[in-house]
């Protein structure tokens, strides 16, 4: 994926088109500028690298949040043994100090 981003951005910032003489010999009927086409292609290459990456990152973040929420509900339901032991120890120590 990083290749698409670097390749796309480098194509978009170039001041000269790649193989422009070859593209001009094609006599394309749509008549747009070769450099403009290259900029659009660079943007597409960049987007196809970045958009799927963002989708994956968002999916992982949502799954992580849901998993954390499920785990916290599970711990709340059954109780946290370590926390209860800590609280009992603190209460016993406080009662002993008084």
Buried (B, 14 or more C-beta within 10 A) or exposed (E): EEEBBEBBBEBBEEEEBEEEEEBEEEEEEEEEEBBEBBBEBBBBBBEBBBEEBEEEEEEEEEEEEEEEEEEEEEEEEEEEEEEEEEEEEEEEEEEEEE
